Amino acid sequence: MATDAPITQDVLTIPRKIPEGPVNLVGLTRPQLKDALIAVGTPEKQAKMRVNQLWQWIYHWGARDFAEMTNLSKDYRALLADNFVLAIPQVVTREVSEDGTRKYLVRIAGGHEVEVVYIPETDRGTLCVSSQVGCTLTCSFCHTGTQKLVRNLTAGEIVGQIMVARDDLNEWPAPGQGTGDSGPRRLSNIVLMGMGEPLYNFENVRDAMKIAMDPEGISLSRRRITLSTSGVVPEIARTATEIGCMLAISFHGTTDEIRSKLVPINKRWPIADLVEALREYPKVSNSERITFEYVMLKDVNDSDEDARRLIKLIEGIPAKINLIPFNEWPGAPYERSDWSRIKAFADIIYNAGYASPIRKPRGEDIMAACGQLKSATERERKSRKEIAAEAGLG
């Protein structure tokens, strides 16, 4: 297996191909929106009120046309239309799995594409959101990691994925409906587990999640947002203080030797450093517990000894362990652990006092399951041999 895969983001290699033009108001924080309005002539004394009005139109009602904003004067609507746009990613394809999972391929500025997945369940609806085009981490079991990093998504492109899904689910409130639980809520949870490493795009992810949590708009509780990281240790403390959402760790290995092969970032921040950073997270963020994501790979990380090492590593951390049967993809270098092995692993963890749910694969028939996301254009462009080579096993 290749050992020279990139483990940290080199931002100088990421081309910025976002075309210039009118400012997109989607994705601006409240202070940024206020500054933008003042810059085009909004009187400073009116700016806060205008921000509140626009915020409600964009994020509560889902408006995409300034002409719809009937509590603003015609002249002010014209001013807005002359200077700004309300743009979200364009849906290229929409696929629906036999189990109801929906996968959207969306196009963003510069013609790049990312995938977004909506997973319906009996008591919730979870949207899996992407934070980058491609990924820099090259985790060897992950299909997304075989697509090279192109660029970070903007805050508008991240929150725009939520808006795309709400459009498709027909979830924007009707007149008279309030925000939050008093309105429709088919999309109740967000997981930053799509394409990319969220903590390598921290500021844009933070701003997008702040918008999603704002009670005057999309209004999702921070406890309904989970950010999944492969272990960018320096940004974990910032996540606690500046976002405060739930945290999931893409863990997958109980020794540095195995984890470094599966998750190359472990070479930069090994298990001991990662676990030390995680111990403080629940206290600072007031989160109930950390979720450890653990993909089950046959004869790689699924032994009883691995289960016992995992328990020892996380001792003292409020946690649950999500066991993920490996979702295969073309050219994948691994196999899914046998069901009996997964069950035995789960029993050891459960008997040690930790929740150990086995995640039911969702959307496998449309390549929408964990570790399978990759833009269709990239998937079609590469042969099985090329994909295996990019995973470091060619």
Secondary structure per residue as TSV (DSSP state, phi and psi in degrees):
chain	resnum	aa	ss	phi	psi
A	1	M	-	360.0	138.2
A	2	A	-	-63.8	141.5
A	3	T	S	-115.2	3.4
A	4	D	-	-107.0	21.6
A	5	A	-	-64.8	146.2
A	6	P	-	-64.6	137.2
A	7	I	-	-118.0	-10.1
A	8	T	S	-133.9	153.2
A	9	Q	-	-76.7	129.2
A	10	D	-	-103.2	97.2
A	11	V	G	-64.8	-19.4
A	12	L	G	-69.3	-17.8
A	13	T	G	-93.3	0.7
A	14	I	S	-96.4	108.0
A	15	P	-	-67.5	139.1
A	16	R	-	-101.4	102.7
A	17	K	-	-114.9	27.3
A	18	I	-	-78.8	115.3
A	19	P	-	-66.8	150.3
A	20	E	-	-77.7	156.7
A	21	G	-	163.4	-164.0
A	22	P	S	-56.8	146.4
A	23	V	E	-69.1	131.8
A	24	N	E	-85.4	120.4
A	25	L	-	-74.5	-22.6
A	26	V	T	-68.3	123.0
A	27	G	T	103.2	-9.9
A	28	L	-	-77.4	137.8
A	29	T	-	-70.7	168.4
A	30	R	H	-57.3	-46.5
A	31	P	H	-62.4	-39.2
A	32	Q	H	-65.7	-39.2
A	33	L	H	-64.9	-42.7
A	34	K	H	-60.1	-46.1
A	35	D	H	-61.6	-40.7
A	36	A	H	-64.6	-39.6
A	37	L	H	-68.4	-42.0
A	38	I	H	-63.3	-37.0
A	39	A	H	-64.5	-24.0
A	40	V	T	-102.0	10.0
A	41	G	T	112.3	4.2
A	42	T	-	-68.3	125.0
A	43	P	-	-56.4	138.4
A	44	E	H	-58.6	-33.8
A	45	K	H	-68.7	-23.8
A	46	Q	H	-94.8	-11.0
A	47	A	H	-60.3	-43.3
A	48	K	H	-62.9	-42.2
A	49	M	H	-63.6	-41.8
A	50	R	H	-64.9	-38.8
A	51	V	H	-59.2	-47.1
A	52	N	H	-60.1	-42.0
A	53	Q	H	-65.4	-48.1
A	54	L	H	-64.1	-40.2
A	55	W	H	-57.5	-45.5
A	56	Q	I	-66.0	-41.1
A	57	W	I	-63.1	-43.7
A	58	I	I	-74.9	-47.1
A	59	Y	I	-104.7	-16.0
A	60	H	I	-97.7	-48.6
A	61	W	S	-91.4	-17.2
A	62	G	-	76.1	28.3
A	63	A	-	-68.0	142.4
A	64	R	-	-123.0	3.1
A	65	D	-	-134.8	124.7
A	66	F	G	-60.1	-26.2
A	67	A	G	-63.4	-22.6
A	68	E	G	-73.5	-16.7
A	69	M	-	-85.0	76.7
A	70	T	T	-73.0	-10.0
A	71	N	T	-89.6	6.9
A	72	L	S	-108.1	147.4
A	73	S	-	-65.5	157.0
A	74	K	H	-60.4	-39.6
A	75	D	H	-64.3	-40.8
A	76	Y	H	-70.4	-37.5
A	77	R	H	-61.6	-38.8
A	78	A	H	-65.6	-39.9
A	79	L	H	-60.2	-44.6
A	80	L	H	-63.2	-45.2
A	81	A	H	-64.6	-31.0
A	82	D	H	-73.3	-22.8
A	83	N	H	-117.2	-18.9
A	84	F	E	-133.6	165.0
A	85	V	E	-130.5	163.0
A	86	L	-	-121.9	88.8
A	87	A	-	-116.3	136.6
A	88	I	-	-126.2	165.1
A	89	P	-	-55.2	148.4
A	90	Q	E	-90.6	129.6
A	91	V	E	-75.3	120.4
A	92	V	E	-91.4	-49.6
A	93	T	E	-138.6	152.9
A	94	R	E	-133.9	120.0
A	95	E	E	-118.2	143.4
A	96	V	E	-121.4	124.9
A	97	S	-	-76.6	164.2
A	98	E	T	-59.7	-28.0
A	99	D	T	-91.1	7.7
A	100	G	S	94.2	-8.7
A	101	T	-	-62.1	137.9
A	102	R	E	-114.2	133.5
A	103	K	E	-121.0	126.9
A	104	Y	E	-110.7	129.9
A	105	L	E	-95.5	118.5
A	106	V	E	-118.5	146.5
A	107	R	E	-105.2	135.1
A	108	I	-	-115.8	-178.6
A	109	A	G	-56.0	139.0
A	110	G	G	90.0	-1.8
A	111	G	G	83.4	4.7
A	112	H	-	-74.9	160.2
A	113	E	E	-129.4	144.7
A	114	V	E	-137.1	164.1
A	115	E	E	-111.8	144.4
A	116	V	E	-131.1	138.4
A	117	V	E	-127.7	131.3
A	118	Y	E	-108.8	127.0
A	119	I	E	-117.8	106.9
A	120	P	E	-82.6	138.4
A	121	E	-	-133.5	173.3
A	122	T	S	-64.8	-35.1
A	123	D	S	-112.9	4.9
A	124	R	-	-165.8	167.9
A	125	G	E	-134.3	119.5
A	126	T	E	-109.1	132.4
A	127	L	E	-107.4	123.9
A	128	C	E	-94.0	114.5
A	129	V	-	-107.3	142.7
A	130	S	-	-93.7	150.9
A	131	S	-	-119.7	-13.3
A	132	Q	E	-142.6	157.8
A	133	V	E	-86.7	110.4
A	134	G	S	80.4	-160.9
A	135	C	-	-160.0	147.4
A	136	T	S	-96.6	-5.6
A	137	L	S	-85.9	-21.4
A	138	T	-	50.3	41.1
A	139	C	-	-60.5	128.8
A	140	S	T	-70.4	-17.2
A	141	F	T	-96.9	-0.5
A	142	C	-	-109.5	126.0
A	143	H	S	-64.3	-38.9
A	144	T	G	-59.5	-34.9
A	145	G	G	-68.0	-10.8
A	146	T	G	-87.6	-3.6
A	147	Q	S	-99.7	122.8
A	148	K	-	-63.0	149.5
A	149	L	-	-67.0	130.2
A	150	V	-	-102.0	-55.7
A	151	R	E	-167.1	165.9
A	152	N	E	-73.8	149.1
A	153	L	-	-82.2	148.4
A	154	T	-	-76.6	165.7
A	155	A	H	-58.7	-38.0
A	156	G	H	-65.8	-36.5
A	157	E	H	-72.5	-27.0
A	158	I	H	-77.5	-52.7
A	159	V	H	-67.6	-26.6
A	160	G	H	-62.6	-29.0
A	161	Q	H	-64.0	-37.6
A	162	I	H	-64.2	-41.3
A	163	M	H	-68.6	-36.0
A	164	V	H	-58.9	-47.2
A	165	A	H	-66.0	-40.0
A	166	R	H	-64.5	-35.3
A	167	D	H	-59.5	-50.9
A	168	D	H	-65.5	-32.9
A	169	L	T	-85.8	-1.9
A	170	N	T	53.5	50.0
A	171	E	-	-103.2	-5.7
A	172	W	S	-65.8	139.2
A	173	P	-	-61.3	146.9
A	174	A	-	-80.3	161.1
A	175	P	T	-50.7	132.0
A	176	G	T	96.0	-12.7
A	177	Q	-	-88.1	144.8
A	178	G	-	-91.3	-176.7
A	179	T	S	-84.3	174.8
A	180	G	G	62.5	-138.6
A	181	D	G	-70.2	-16.4
A	182	S	G	-80.8	-10.8
A	183	G	S	-104.7	179.8
A	184	P	-	-64.8	148.0
A	185	R	-	-148.9	63.6
A	186	R	S	-75.3	-30.2
A	187	L	-	-101.6	100.0
A	188	S	-	-108.4	-16.9
A	189	N	E	-137.7	149.5
A	190	I	E	-124.2	135.3
A	191	V	E	-123.4	127.0
A	192	L	E	-86.9	75.8
A	193	M	-	-131.4	14.6
A	194	G	S	-83.3	-147.0
A	195	M	S	-68.1	132.6
A	196	G	S	101.9	168.2
A	197	E	-	-104.0	108.6
A	198	P	G	-56.3	-35.3
A	199	L	G	-80.3	-3.2
A	200	Y	G	-91.1	2.7
A	201	N	S	-137.1	47.0
A	202	F	H	-58.3	-52.7
A	203	E	H	-61.6	-43.2
A	204	N	H	-68.1	-39.1
A	205	V	H	-63.9	-45.9
A	206	R	H	-57.7	-49.1
A	207	D	H	-64.5	-40.8
A	208	A	H	-63.9	-40.7
A	209	M	H	-71.8	-33.2
A	210	K	H	-62.2	-39.2
A	211	I	H	-65.0	-44.3
A	212	A	H	-63.0	-32.1
A	213	M	H	-85.9	-13.8
A	214	D	-	-59.0	126.0
A	215	P	T	-67.9	-14.2
A	216	E	T	-90.2	4.6
A	217	G	T	-136.7	-113.0
A	218	I	T	-65.4	-34.6
A	219	S	-	58.8	53.9
A	220	L	-	-98.8	134.4
A	221	S	-	-64.1	146.9
A	222	R	G	-61.6	-24.3
A	223	R	G	-76.0	-8.0
A	224	R	G	-102.6	9.2
A	225	I	E	-120.1	126.2
A	226	T	E	-121.5	125.1
A	227	L	E	-101.4	126.7
A	228	S	E	-106.3	126.5
A	229	T	E	-125.9	151.3
A	230	S	S	-82.7	-5.8
A	231	G	-	119.7	47.9
A	232	V	-	-81.3	85.4
A	233	V	H	-53.7	-45.5
A	234	P	H	-62.1	-23.3
A	235	E	H	-94.2	-5.9
A	236	I	H	-66.2	-43.1
A	237	A	H	-64.2	-39.1
A	238	R	H	-63.1	-37.4
A	239	T	H	-61.3	-40.6
A	240	A	H	-62.8	-45.0
A	241	T	H	-85.2	-32.8
A	242	E	H	-100.6	-18.8
A	243	I	T	-118.5	-53.0
A	244	G	-	76.2	17.3
A	245	C	-	-81.6	179.1
A	246	M	E	-71.6	152.9
A	247	L	E	-122.5	136.1
A	248	A	E	-124.2	143.0
A	249	I	E	-115.5	125.6
A	250	S	E	-78.8	91.4
A	251	F	-	-93.2	-73.0
A	252	H	-	72.7	-12.5
A	253	G	-	-148.0	146.4
A	254	T	S	-108.3	-0.9
A	255	T	S	-127.8	152.6
A	256	D	H	-62.5	-32.9
A	257	E	H	-61.5	-49.8
A	258	I	H	-72.9	-44.2
A	259	R	H	-64.6	-35.1
A	260	S	H	-65.5	-30.2
A	261	K	H	-75.0	-38.6
A	262	L	H	-81.1	-41.3
A	263	V	S	-128.5	89.4
A	264	P	G	-58.0	-21.5
A	265	I	G	-61.3	-18.7
A	266	N	G	-61.6	-22.7
A	267	K	G	-67.7	-29.7
A	268	R	T	-84.8	-45.6
A	269	W	S	-127.9	91.4
A	270	P	-	-67.6	175.0
A	271	I	H	-55.0	-43.8
A	272	A	H	-61.2	-41.8
A	273	D	H	-66.6	-41.2
A	274	L	H	-63.7	-48.9
A	275	V	H	-62.7	-37.9
A	276	E	H	-61.1	-42.5
A	277	A	H	-65.3	-34.4
A	278	L	H	-72.4	-27.2
A	279	R	H	-61.6	-30.6
A	280	E	H	-87.9	-17.4
A	281	Y	H	-60.8	-50.4
A	282	P	H	-60.1	-32.7
A	283	K	H	-69.5	-44.2
A	284	V	H	-73.8	-41.8
A	285	S	H	-89.2	-8.5
A	286	N	-	62.4	27.3
A	287	S	-	-80.1	148.9
A	288	E	S	-69.3	-42.2
A	289	R	-	-164.8	166.2
A	290	I	E	-102.3	140.7
A	291	T	E	-96.9	127.5
A	292	F	E	-100.7	115.4
A	293	E	E	-86.8	130.3
A	294	Y	E	-139.3	103.6
A	295	V	E	-79.2	133.9
A	296	M	E	-92.5	110.6
A	297	L	B	-113.7	124.1
A	298	K	T	-58.9	124.3
A	299	D	T	61.9	20.7
A	300	V	T	-116.7	-51.7
A	301	N	S	-140.9	23.0
A	302	D	-	-115.2	19.8
A	303	S	S	-82.3	164.7
A	304	D	H	-59.7	-36.9
A	305	E	H	-63.4	-38.3
A	306	D	H	-62.1	-42.9
A	307	A	H	-61.8	-43.1
A	308	R	H	-69.1	-38.1
A	309	R	H	-64.0	-39.5
A	310	L	H	-61.2	-43.9
A	311	I	H	-60.1	-43.3
A	312	K	H	-66.2	-39.2
A	313	L	H	-64.1	-40.7
A	314	I	T	-94.3	7.9
A	315	E	T	-53.8	128.9
A	316	G	T	91.1	-7.4
A	317	I	S	-101.2	123.1
A	318	P	-	-59.7	119.1
A	319	A	E	-154.3	158.5
A	320	K	E	-131.0	155.0
A	321	I	E	-116.9	113.7
A	322	N	E	-87.5	115.8
A	323	L	E	-91.5	124.9
A	324	I	E	-115.3	107.3
A	325	P	E	-57.3	130.9
A	326	F	-	-57.2	129.8
A	327	N	-	-96.3	112.5
A	328	E	-	-73.4	154.5
A	329	W	-	-146.5	162.6
A	330	P	T	-57.1	125.0
A	331	G	T	82.5	7.3
A	332	A	-	-60.3	137.1
A	333	P	S	-86.6	2.2
A	334	Y	-	-129.3	168.3
A	335	E	-	-120.8	154.4
A	336	R	B	-70.0	137.9
A	337	S	-	-60.3	148.0
A	338	D	-	-61.3	150.2
A	339	W	H	-59.7	-40.0
A	340	S	H	-62.8	-35.7
A	341	R	H	-70.2	-41.4
A	342	I	H	-62.5	-43.6
A	343	K	H	-64.4	-42.4
A	344	A	H	-63.6	-41.5
A	345	F	H	-60.9	-46.2
A	346	A	H	-62.1	-39.3
A	347	D	H	-63.8	-39.6
A	348	I	H	-62.3	-44.0
A	349	I	H	-66.9	-44.2
A	350	Y	H	-62.2	-42.1
A	351	N	H	-67.7	-18.0
A	352	A	T	-87.1	-1.0
A	353	G	T	100.4	11.8
A	354	Y	-	-111.1	142.1
A	355	A	B	-64.2	136.9
A	356	S	-	-138.9	59.3
A	357	P	-	-64.1	143.2
A	358	I	B	-97.2	116.0
A	359	R	-	-70.5	126.2
A	360	K	-	-75.1	123.1
A	361	P	-	-59.0	133.1
A	362	R	-	-122.9	139.0
A	363	G	S	70.5	23.1
A	364	E	G	-62.6	-32.8
A	365	D	G	-69.6	-15.3
A	366	I	G	-118.1	21.0
A	367	M	T	54.1	46.2
A	368	A	-	-113.8	4.5
A	369	A	S	-80.7	169.2
A	370	C	T	-55.6	131.8
A	371	G	T	83.2	-0.4
A	372	Q	-	-103.9	-7.3
A	373	L	-	-70.5	135.8
A	374	K	-	-170.5	137.7
A	375	S	-	-61.7	141.9
A	376	A	H	-59.4	-36.4
A	377	T	H	-62.6	-40.6
A	378	E	H	-69.3	-38.9
A	379	R	H	-64.5	-41.7
A	380	E	H	-74.0	-24.2
A	381	R	H	-75.7	-23.1
A	382	K	S	-111.8	142.1
A	383	S	-	-80.5	167.1
A	384	R	H	-59.2	-40.3
A	385	K	H	-62.8	-42.1
A	386	E	H	-65.3	-40.7
A	387	I	H	-62.7	-44.2
A	388	A	H	-62.4	-39.9
A	389	A	H	-64.5	-40.6
A	390	E	H	-67.9	-26.1
A	391	A	T	-77.2	-2.1
A	392	G	T	88.7	14.8
A	393	L	-	-125.6	16.0
A	394	G	-	-81.6	360.0
